[in-house]
Amino acid sequence: MVEQKLSDYAYYRTGGQCQALYEPKDINELSSIVRQLYESKTPYFVLGGGTNSLVWDDYYPGAVILFTKMKKIVREGYEFICEAGVENTTIAEAGLKASMSGVSWMNRLPGQIGATVRMNARCYEGEISHVVSLVRAVLFDGSIVNYTPLDGIFRGYKDTLFMDNGAIVAEVALSLTPGDRDEIEAHMKFCEDDRVRKEQFTYPTCGCVFKNNYDVGISSGMLLEYADAKKLNAKNVALNPKHSNFVYNKGASSREILEFTFEMRELVFQKFGVWLKYEMEILGQLDVELQYRLLEDRPTQVKAEEVGPLREVFLAKQRKGV
Ligand SMILES: Cc1cc2nc3c(=O)[nH]c(=O)nc-3n(C[C@H](O)[C@H](O)[C@H](O)COP(=O)(O)OP(=O)(O)OC[C@H]3O[C@@H](n4cnc5c(N)ncnc54)[C@H](O)[C@@H]3O)c2cc1C
């Protein structure tokens, strides 16, 4: 068994060593690796681009599966068949090349299609659930299962069956429609320019740390901004000046980043009575105290006098498209 450092594969640049690293070349090899791990009772997790995850720095006494060799994308009529490791941007570029609509919003969305399906990622009026027609996945015991959206795999905002059943997305079929090349290109450019303008690529980050709570009616980024999260002090961690839900890693350990996010969550709770839920996923083994703090749940009791006026500001900003 080879010891490897996961920070080399994680977008956030954190992550220690693990017991074994696997890079299957296709769904069948993935299935046989998972079967072996299951039979030997070896713990494991899968790591895509690591763009939505905080990979833990401490040694992981188990296996990690990467999709570095599962990067094939094939066009079949109006469908793109993608292996789990295909980058989102590659899919958007393939759509442009074929003048097919439905995936332009994925341009410069960091990460790979496997996790993008698992997270039901969305942005710029696109959502992956709108274009998926088939998912081939590997279950905990190595068996291969086919799912269509009719099997209830997509359950809404950042919520899928795969988050519960732990199935590994191995291949995805995306169903597209013929489109206008210039319009597709213009939308891709808009997505890229907007992300650059919002300084999303300046430092390693994992995108939004917290999900939005649509019952509250204000984005978590805005709650954090008005709770003054930017005043939090940490040597190697900072908030994106344009988006308070994005945490930059400026040389921090995974522990420093996680503890910083606990403080962000606490600030919002104290100011607005809203308990934010994590979108960022922690991959690795936390000690019991951190695990407890991560999973802590407090009932949201919205402080109407604070949230009410802010909702007006939020809606006005949305109308202006900022
Ligand atoms: C700058 C920036 C901007 C972002 N903007 C957005 C945005 O606008 N909208 C949005 O929705 N997200 C956004 N994100 C988050 C991220 O891009 C998406 O969630 C992306 O889909 C994650 O892909 P990944 O391969 O990096 O996932 P990873 O971080 O590697 O994995 C995420 C989770 O999925 C699991 N996983 C990985 N691969 C698989 C697989 N094949 N099968 C099953 N489970 C798997 C992992 O174990 C982990 O639990 C942003 C991130 C960054 C860094």
The ligand as an SDF file (V2000), in Angstrom:
LIG
                    3D

 53 58  0  0  0  0  0  0  0  0999 V2000
  -14.7910   28.8730   -6.9240 C   0  0  0  0  0  0  0  0  0  0  0  0
  -15.9400   27.9170   -6.7420 C   0  0  0  0  0  0  0  0  0  0  0  0
  -17.2090   28.2610   -7.1850 C   0  0  0  0  0  0  0  0  0  0  0  0
  -18.2670   27.3680   -7.0320 C   0  0  0  0  0  0  0  0  0  0  0  0
  -19.5050   27.7360   -7.4920 N   0  0  0  0  0  0  0  0  0  0  0  0
  -20.5360   26.8820   -7.4000 C   0  0  0  0  0  0  0  0  0  0  0  0
  -21.8160   27.2270   -7.9210 C   0  0  0  0  0  0  0  0  0  0  0  0
  -22.0140   28.2980   -8.4780 O   0  0  0  0  0  0  0  0  0  0  0  0
  -22.8190   26.3170   -7.7970 N   0  0  0  0  0  0  0  0  0  0  0  0
  -22.6250   25.1010   -7.1920 C   0  0  0  0  0  0  0  0  0  0  0  0
  -23.5770   24.3100   -7.1180 O   0  0  0  0  0  0  0  0  0  0  0  0
  -21.4280   24.7360   -6.6880 N   0  0  0  0  0  0  0  0  0  0  0  0
  -20.3810   25.5960   -6.7780 C   0  0  0  0  0  0  0  0  0  0  0  0
  -19.1490   25.2440   -6.2800 N   0  0  0  0  0  0  0  0  0  0  0  0
  -18.9840   23.9280   -5.6540 C   0  0  0  0  0  0  0  0  0  0  0  0
  -18.4550   22.8490   -6.6260 C   0  0  0  0  0  0  0  0  0  0  0  0
  -18.0240   23.4370   -7.8050 O   0  0  0  0  0  0  0  0  0  0  0  0
  -19.5200   21.8310   -6.9780 C   0  0  0  0  0  0  0  0  0  0  0  0
  -20.1600   21.3040   -5.8570 O   0  0  0  0  0  0  0  0  0  0  0  0
  -18.8890   20.6650   -7.7780 C   0  0  0  0  0  0  0  0  0  0  0  0
  -19.9260   19.9170   -8.3290 O   0  0  0  0  0  0  0  0  0  0  0  0
  -18.0200   19.7600   -6.8890 C   0  0  0  0  0  0  0  0  0  0  0  0
  -17.2770   18.8960   -7.7190 O   0  0  0  0  0  0  0  0  0  0  0  0
  -15.9600   18.1640   -7.2050 P   0  0  0  0  0  0  0  0  0  0  0  0
  -15.6160   17.1080   -8.1650 O   0  0  0  0  0  0  0  0  0  0  0  0
  -14.8910   19.1410   -6.9330 O   0  0  0  0  0  0  0  0  0  0  0  0
  -16.4770   17.5570   -5.8270 O   0  0  0  0  0  0  0  0  0  0  0  0
  -15.6680   17.0820   -4.5400 P   0  0  0  0  0  0  0  0  0  0  0  0
  -15.4200   18.2570   -3.6580 O   0  0  0  0  0  0  0  0  0  0  0  0
  -14.5050   16.2640   -4.9180 O   0  0  0  0  0  0  0  0  0  0  0  0
  -16.7460   16.1460   -3.8450 O   0  0  0  0  0  0  0  0  0  0  0  0
  -17.9290   16.6660   -3.2840 C   0  0  0  0  0  0  0  0  0  0  0  0
  -18.6700   15.5020   -2.5960 C   0  0  0  0  0  0  0  0  0  0  0  0
  -19.0670   14.5510   -3.5850 O   0  0  0  0  0  0  0  0  0  0  0  0
  -18.4280   13.2780   -3.3350 C   0  0  0  0  0  0  0  0  0  0  0  0
  -18.0650   12.7770   -4.6550 N   0  0  0  0  0  0  0  0  0  0  0  0
  -17.0200   13.1300   -5.4450 C   0  0  0  0  0  0  0  0  0  0  0  0
  -17.0690   12.4560   -6.6070 N   0  0  0  0  0  0  0  0  0  0  0  0
  -18.1560   11.6540   -6.5400 C   0  0  0  0  0  0  0  0  0  0  0  0
  -18.7500   10.7030   -7.4260 C   0  0  0  0  0  0  0  0  0  0  0  0
  -18.2410   10.4430   -8.6300 N   0  0  0  0  0  0  0  0  0  0  0  0
  -19.8590   10.0420   -7.0130 N   0  0  0  0  0  0  0  0  0  0  0  0
  -20.4170   10.2930   -5.8030 C   0  0  0  0  0  0  0  0  0  0  0  0
  -19.9060   11.1600   -4.9210 N   0  0  0  0  0  0  0  0  0  0  0  0
  -18.8010   11.8540   -5.2990 C   0  0  0  0  0  0  0  0  0  0  0  0
  -17.2600   13.5710   -2.4220 C   0  0  0  0  0  0  0  0  0  0  0  0
  -16.9630   12.4350   -1.6020 O   0  0  0  0  0  0  0  0  0  0  0  0
  -17.8090   14.7270   -1.6020 C   0  0  0  0  0  0  0  0  0  0  0  0
  -18.6550   14.2360   -0.5860 O   0  0  0  0  0  0  0  0  0  0  0  0
  -18.0640   26.1210   -6.4120 C   0  0  0  0  0  0  0  0  0  0  0  0
  -16.7800   25.7640   -5.9560 C   0  0  0  0  0  0  0  0  0  0  0  0
  -15.7310   26.6590   -6.1300 C   0  0  0  0  0  0  0  0  0  0  0  0
  -14.3500   26.2660   -5.6670 C   0  0  0  0  0  0  0  0  0  0  0  0
  1  2  1  0
  2  3  1  0
  2 52  2  0
  3  4  2  0
  4  5  1  0
  4 50  1  0
  5  6  2  0
  6  7  1  0
  6 13  1  0
  7  8  2  0
  7  9  1  0
  9 10  1  0
 10 11  2  0
 10 12  1  0
 12 13  2  0
 13 14  1  0
 14 15  1  0
 14 50  1  0
 15 16  1  0
 16 17  1  0
 16 18  1  0
 18 19  1  0
 18 20  1  0
 20 21  1  0
 20 22  1  0
 22 23  1  0
 23 24  1  0
 24 25  2  0
 24 26  1  0
 24 27  1  0
 27 28  1  0
 28 29  2  0
 28 30  1  0
 28 31  1  0
 31 32  1  0
 32 33  1  0
 33 34  1  0
 33 48  1  0
 34 35  1  0
 35 36  1  0
 35 46  1  0
 36 37  1  0
 36 45  1  0
 37 38  2  0
 38 39  1  0
 39 40  1  0
 39 45  2  0
 40 41  1  0
 40 42  2  0
 42 43  1  0
 43 44  2  0
 44 45  1  0
 46 47  1  0
 46 48  1  0
 48 49  1  0
 50 51  2  0
 51 52  1  0
 52 53  1  0
M  END
$$$$
